[in-house]
Amino acid sequence: MEKTFKFSNTHHDLMARDARHVLGWRYEPRVMIKSGKGVKVFDVDGQEYFDMTSGMMCMVLGHSHPELVEAIKEQAELFTHESSWYSNPWLVEFAELIASTLPKGLEVVNFAVTGSEANEIAMRLALGVTGKYDIVTVLRGLHGGSLAVEALTSVGGARKANLGPLMIPAHRNVIYAPLCFRCPINLEYPSCAVACLDRSEEMMELVTSQEVAAILAETIPVSGGMIVPPKEWLPRLRDLATRWGAFLVLDEAQLAPAKTGRIWAFEHDGVVPDVVTFGKGMTAGMGIAGAVTTREIAEKARGKAGIPWGGTYSGDPLPAAVALRQLQIVIRDRLSERAARLGEIQKRRLEELKSRFEVIGDVRGKGLYHMLDIVESKSGKAPDFAMAERIRYNALLEGLMVIAVKNFVRICPPLIITEAELDDALGRLEVAVRRSMAGFPKDVDFSRSSSLAARHPLAARPA
Ligand SMILES: Cc1ncc(COP(=O)(O)O)c(C=O)c1O
C-alpha cells in the first residue's frame, strides 16, 4: 500500500533550489507547478493534480479560462499599469458591477491589491468615521498577514511570535466563534439560544475600552475551522454592532463570489454590513482587492485615517479588466446556482466519508467550499493535526491538491468543476484517508510542512 512520489531529477533540482533561495510557506514535497487548465494543474514532470484549492482560493473559473486568457492578452497589448492618481474604465466598470451585486447603498469601492490591505482600509474607514479605536474580531478569524490585520487574526500557530507590541489589538479579539462542534461555552445548539454572543458582549464590556469602532468578522470564519454560524448569529452580530455604535465589517475574502451559493455569503443571512471586503476569489488571481461601503461613510471618512487609501498598484487596469471579466462570467453563467447544486453533492459525499472514517469528526461548509475536521476519535473530538497533514500528503500522491491547516482539511474546487470531476476527486480523497489511517507514509518528516510548522503543543503530537 506504500506509494511514493516519483519526481524527475529536474524536479528534484528545482525543489532543492527553491529551498535554498526562496523563503516561503511550503508544504512537503515542494511540488513545482508549471501549468494549469480548468480544474487541474500540471507539475514540471507533466504529472496532473486536481486543484481542489483553486490556487489560493482565487480561481473560481479554474486555470487558463479561455475568456480570461483573452482578457489578459487584450489588456497586455493595451494598458497594464498606471499612476493611481488617475483611474481607468475597467476599474470603474468593475466597481459598478460589484455595487450591482450588493445591497442598495454599498456602492463605493476603495481598491487595494491584497485582502490584508482591504481589511486595513475597512479599519481606517471605521476609525475615521467613528473616532473610536477598538476593533473587535471573532476568535479563530483570519484577516491577513500585514501587521495591523495580523494583530486581529486569531488562528494560532507561530504567526505572531516575536511581534510583541505590534500585536496589541489582538487583546481585543473578544467575540467567541460560533463553533457548535466544539462549543466554546459547552452548550448545545439550539437550546443554547446562541448564548456565545451574550457572553461575547459581556467580554466586550469587560475587555475593550467600550469605544468600539468596528466588529470585524469573516461571514463564515474559514481558516479557523469553516465555522458556519447558526442562522441567528449574524443578524444578532449586526444588532450588537449597531447597539455599540460600531461598524459591522464583513470580510468575504475567502467567500465571494459565489462559492457558498450566493455571490456574497452574507446574503444567506439577510444582513447588511457597513463595509464588506473582498480579495482572493474576486481577483481571478490578479491582485485586486477592496473594501466596499456607502457613499455617506466614504465621504465622512475622507481625509481621516488615511482614507482614501491608495498604493502603487491599487486599481491597475490589467487586474481590473481581468477581475471584471471574471465577475461578468460568474454572473452570466449563474455560478452561484452551480455552486449550490454541486455543493450538495460534495457535502453528501463528504458526509458519507465521515460516516465511514473515525478520523473525520465533522464536515462543515456551504456551497462548494467545505472542510473536514480531523479528530483522533469521534467521541473525544481532539484535533489531529498530523493526520490532517497525512491526508493532504496522501491526497497529493493521488493527484489531488487539498489544503491542510492544523486539523482542518479544506476542499475548495473551482466552480466550473463538473460532476464527473468532483466524483473522481472525492474518490481520490477517500483513498487518501484510507492510506493515512493505515499509517502511511511511514518515513516522511512533516515537521517543516507549513500546516504543522506551528508552536502549539498539539502540533507536535505523533500521528
Ligand atoms: C478571510 C481572509 N481575509 C483576508 C485575507 C488576507 O488576504 P491576502 O493574503 O490577499 O492579504 C485572507 C487570507 O488568507 C483571508 O483568509
PDBQT file of the ligand as one rigid body, heavy atoms in Angstrom, charges set to zero:
ROOT
HETATM    1  C1  LIG A 501     -10.669  35.846   5.379  1.00  0.00    +0.000 C 
HETATM    2  C2  LIG A 501      -9.369  36.418   4.884  1.00  0.00    +0.000 A 
HETATM    3  N1  LIG A 501      -9.210  37.745   4.862  1.00  0.00    +0.000 NA
HETATM    4  C3  LIG A 501      -8.071  38.304   4.428  1.00  0.00    +0.000 A 
HETATM    5  C4  LIG A 501      -7.028  37.534   3.989  1.00  0.00    +0.000 A 
HETATM    6  C5  LIG A 501      -5.772  38.183   3.526  1.00  0.00    +0.000 C 
HETATM    7  O1  LIG A 501      -5.710  38.221   2.150  1.00  0.00    +0.000 OA
HETATM    8  P1  LIG A 501      -4.309  38.475   1.442  1.00  0.00    +0.000 P 
HETATM    9  O2  LIG A 501      -3.486  37.252   1.632  1.00  0.00    +0.000 OA
HETATM   10  O3  LIG A 501      -4.696  38.724  -0.003  1.00  0.00    +0.000 OA
HETATM   11  O4  LIG A 501      -3.702  39.664   2.068  1.00  0.00    +0.000 OA
HETATM   12  C6  LIG A 501      -7.140  36.142   3.996  1.00  0.00    +0.000 A 
HETATM   13  C7  LIG A 501      -6.018  35.313   3.550  1.00  0.00    +0.000 C 
HETATM   14  O5  LIG A 501      -5.985  34.136   3.619  1.00  0.00    +0.000 OA
HETATM   15  C8  LIG A 501      -8.337  35.559   4.462  1.00  0.00    +0.000 A 
HETATM   16  O6  LIG A 501      -8.498  34.239   4.514  1.00  0.00    +0.000 OA
ENDROOT
TORSDOF 0
